[in-house]
């Protein structure tokens, strides 16, 4: 018999405290899709030319938002998406709302430009520390910089446990059991006490498509915007001024070697290969 005693996110069942509804925060990023584009460096030498490039939600974050929605569907609760970026980042936030997220927050000020992974985590921390949450999900990394440090840094700032490269999530009785991807195809199983931060790896689930009805609902939802004043930060704490690392230069690696395919019948290929080996001094 289930007790009638219930609180916000916890209820007592057969004398055991059970986590029911979950407040989940998902940190997402709006990134350029360069998979089929020819990338060139902009005149500053510190960024790529983004004109004409399509933008979308970061691939790893897409899996994180899906995992949050699956947990919400199983346990109930609320999913809030949060990002750090200018107005065009609303596109990714609305996509998350259309998928089923409940609220969206965008953090931005001109002085945020040039923030490294540590400072981006600090900006997120300044907003999240005042929010109610049971679980925070991030992507394992971002496709545009590959730092893979925002999630774990955010956890340290909040003083809560974390796990990275997470491939499976199971929430039970105030704990989360996760499978983590290791090298060589191995996985590690760990239990982490809530609240916690999980950095999600690709392949954990199959992200859903956005429905027309979801797009219509998302268009009506408010996106809350917070700046320096609301976050209690100064210009000296963010951007390049507040970042312990600074990007000096980007460059496209020079092509020093190339692959040559040898074609023809076996005797022709063997003859061509022999000539190549002689040129290289192997024979």
Secondary structure, DSSP 8 states (H G I E B T S, - for coil): -EEEEE-SSEEEETTEEEE-SEEEEEE--EEE--TTS---B-TTSSSB--TT--EEE-HHHHHHHHHHHHHHHHH-EEEEEEEES-GGGHHHHHHHHHHT-SEEEEE--GGGTT--HHHHHHHHHHHHTTS--SEEEEESS-TTT----HHHHHHHHHT-EEEEEEEEEEEETTEEEEEEE-GGG-EEEEEEESSEEEEE-TTSS------HHHHHHHHHS-EEEE-HHHHT--GGGSTTTT-S-------------------SSHHHHHHHHHHHHHHTT--
